[in-house]
Structure formats: structure tokens, C-alpha cells
């Protein structure tokens, strides 16, 4: 954890810089510790302990700007480091748009770092033997027997505990702290069938509190995913309804979020340029930034500039409500600043033709499959890309064909192509099956008229 001495050292950096030629300064101090255990085929394979400490200095001097970092926190060394950094900044080209955010926009309540309840107080008393046993309990390699359909030939299981502590301050008086623990487990299984075909499956869970981690069953879910992939069949190219499982659905929201970044818009590499306050997507698409939800991974009170976050709509009923505009881009583009980027995106539930705004109805993956009747269920993406300027995409996928709401057989090595804006305008459903362990809260989703190539 960051000590009071280290915080005072960070404050001293600001004072020293301001007394030695800087016009403004921001300091970011961070520390992290991670302990991990990996089992391979039921035997301990790797033990990891890592610790990191760094201090970043953002220096504004004579209309110029530079960023510097070190992991040394001796005051005399830092003073020499800062003096040389200021000299270097003054040699750079002028950039009148570089400045700290207005003080009234910064967060005032991030005092202890624990305001969002993301720190498990039991972390500091973690027992290495207890961690080792948790990692060992993930493994099912020695418990799995051959059943004639497949043989488990490889299993990798990992368990880790980590803490991240950060302190941010600037020369205008802002100070903020964020402290978060993470408990994580992962399993990957590879099986071999009698016809010498290999299939793999993985699963992971994560939580900020130890008692929230769903440790048991992780390996079984990974094995189940591998077994379900046995016997893929060819599927004709064509236009199908596409359902995307919640574990991978965020892949299709990422290009949208990236395109809403002001730096992308300013550089003319955004397909959402000039889209603010316009209806671009399906009326069923509502994307919220739930940045300040206590106890949930991804929540934070301020961004990397110290600007206060807020729970707000990013896209509401298909209308673009907000760009992500930091102070620099605000000055450069002449538009109002917001926050630097999204904290915790949440896609709201939707069923085409139904009003769910005041409903407590749950919408599961099974419900969506029944509603779509037939099509392709995507459970994994294998490469591909999305053109940031046009929104045109091409992604390799794997998953299952389904008919009458029931899965019929696995499919692999298929390709989906199209345009992100068109895709989201063909939204049929968004479920309520959010994964609490994920920072990006994107449920199972369904689209109409998606082009698949065999």
C-alpha cells in the first residue's frame, strides 16, 4: 500500500517543480502487488510474486508539456530528475492547448481510496498456503476419467490475488486516491477425441472481494465449453440471426466506444464523427456509463486527469449523448470537456417490440435463442478487425447453429462481415445476464440479418 511518506514525497515533487520553473504539474503515484499460482495437469507449475511502484510527472512549463516517470522515490534523486525534466520540457515545441482541468471539474470525495468499497480488508492477512490450496482446488485433471467420447490431455489453472493503489494530485490542489483488490481464477482445458481432433475451452472469474469469487466450477465450465465444441459441421454462407454470448459480447461494443473518443474524432479516424445528439443506432440501444457503482469492478470516482466521473448515458435509445473529451482535446477542438474515457459501460436490456423500461423481467440467453428461433450463436471471436474510419468489420467466429431455439451443432471457421452502425441498427435483443466479474457489462445480445461466410 502507498504510505503517507510516499504521498508526502509526491506532494514535494509538485512543490519543487513549481518553485523551479514549472507553471503547473500533475503527479500520479501507483503501487501494485500480485501473488499467483499456476497448476498444469494437476501439478504446481509456477509461483508468481510481483510488485511494482512508479511515479509519473506531467509537467507544464512555458506553454509546453512533457511526461516523465521513474520508480525511484528518494527526494534528492527526484529533485535532480525534476530539474532535468523541466529543462527538457522547455526545449519542446509550444502547445497552447495543454493545461490542467478546471478545479471545479475535479473529484472532491476520493480521500481514502476506499469510498467505492473495492478493497477487501482481509487481503493484507492473506496466507500463502491458503492461496496455494485455492489454486489446487481449481484442478480437476486427476478427477476426470475417459468416457470414450474424449480424453482430457491438458489443463491449466491459475489463481491470483492482487492489490492496486493509486494516488493522483496536481498543483491546483486536487488530491485523489483509489484502492482496489482483485481475486481471479482461470481454467483452460484441451481434450482429444478418438479421431485425433483437439478442442479447447476456457473460463474465468474475478471479484474485488474474496467472498464474492466463484472459484468452484471454473474448471468444469472450461471443460464443458471444450466438450460442446466436438463435432463441428459446415454451415452455408448466408444472412442469419446472430446471438452473441455475454462472455464475448463486449467485442462488438468496443468499436463504438473507441469511435466516441475525441482524439479519434479529431484525427478523422472515427465513424461517429459529427454524431453527437443524433440518432445513429437502434432505439433499443442504450449504453450507460455506471462509473460510481459501489463494489463493482471498473467503478471509479475520477479519471486519469482527476475529473469527477458520473453515472450517465453514452447512447440513449440510439441517440449519441456524449463524447469522451479530455481537457487537451476540449481546447484543441473547441468543445465542452467530459471525462477522458468510459469507466464501466453497461448495455441496458432490450427486446424488440416490448417495453422493458419499467419491467423486472429477466432475459436470459435461452430466452433470446427461443425468441430468435434459428441462427448462429457466437461464443468466441478468432481475430479480425474493425475499420475505425468507416465501421466496416470482419471477425472470425466460433459457436453453434441453433434451430427452434435449441442448439443443433457446433460451427467453426466462419466469418462475419458488415458495418458496426448497421449491425447495431439490427439489434433484436439485449439480455439481463450481465457477468458481475466483468468491467464491461454487456449481456447476451442478438442481431438480425448478419452476413456469415463459411
C-alpha positions, 0 to 999 in steps of 0.5 A: 500500500502507498504510505503517507511518506510516499504521498508526502514525497509526491506532494514535494515533487509538485512543490519543487517543480513549481518553485523551479520553473514549472507553471503547473504539474500533475503527479500520479503515484501507483503501487501494485502487488500480485501473488499467483499460482499456476497448476498444469495437469494437476501439478504446481507449475509456477509461483508468481510474486510481483510488485511494482511502484512508479511515479509519473510527472506531467509537467507544464512549463512555458506553454509546453508539456512533457511526461516523465516517470521513474520508480525511484522515490528518494527526494534528492534523486527526484529533485535532480530528475525534476530539474532535468525534466523541466529543462527538457520540457522547455526545449519542446515545441509550444502547445497552447492547448495543454493545461490542467482541468478546471478545479471545479471539474475535479473529484472532491470525495476520493480521500481514502481510496476506499469510498467505492468499497473495492478493497477487501480488508482481509487481503493484507492477512492473506496466507500463502498456503491458503492461496496455494490450496485455492489454486489446487482446488481449481484442478480437476485433471486427476478427477476426470476419467475417459468416457470414450467420447474424449480424453482430457490431455491438458489443463491449466489453472491459475489463481491470483490475488492482487492489490492496486493503489493509486494516488493522483494530485496536481498543483491546483490542489486536487488530491485523489486516491483509489484502492482496489483488490482483485481475486481471479481464477482461470481454467483452460482445458484441451481434450482429444477425441478418438479421431485425433481432433483437439478442442479447447475451452476456457473460463474465468472469474474475478471479484474485488472481494474474496467472498464474492469469487466463484472459484468452484466450477471454473474448471468444469465450465472450461471443460464443458465449453471444450466438450460442446465444441466436438463435432463441428459441421459446415454451415452455408454462407448466408444472412442469419440471426446472430446471438452473441454470448455475454462472455464475448459480447463486449467485442462488438461494443468496443468499436463504438466506444473507441469511435466516441473518443475525441482524439479519434474524432479529431484525427478523422479516424472515427465513424461517429464523427459529427454524431453527437445528439443524433440518432445513429443506432437502434432505439433499443440501444442504450449504453450507460456509463455506471462509473460510481457503482459501489463494489463493482469492478471498473467503478471509479470516482475520477479519471486519469486527469482527476475529473469527477466521473458520473453515472450517465448515458453514452447512447440513449435509445440510439441517440449519441449523448456524449463524447469522451473529451479530455481537457487537451482535446476540449481546447484543441477542438473547441468543445465542452470537456467530459471525462477522458474515457468510459469507466464501466459501460453497461448495455441496458436490456432490450427486446424488440417490440416490448417495453422493458423500461419499467419491467423486472423481467429477466432475459436470459440467453435461452430466452433470446435463442427461443425468441430468435428461433434459428441462427448462429450463436457466437461464443468466441471471436478468432481475430479480425478487425474493425475499420475505425474510419468507416465501421466496416468489420470482419471477425472470425467466429466460433459457436453453434447453429441453433434451430427452434431455439435449441442448439443443433451443432457446433460451427467453426471457421466462419466469418462475419462481415458488415458495418458496426452502425448497421449491425447495431441498427439490427439489434433484436435483443439485449439480455439481463445476464450481465457477468458481475466479474466483468468491467464491461457489462454487456449481456447476451445480445442478438442481431438480425440479418448478419452476413456469415461466410463459411 
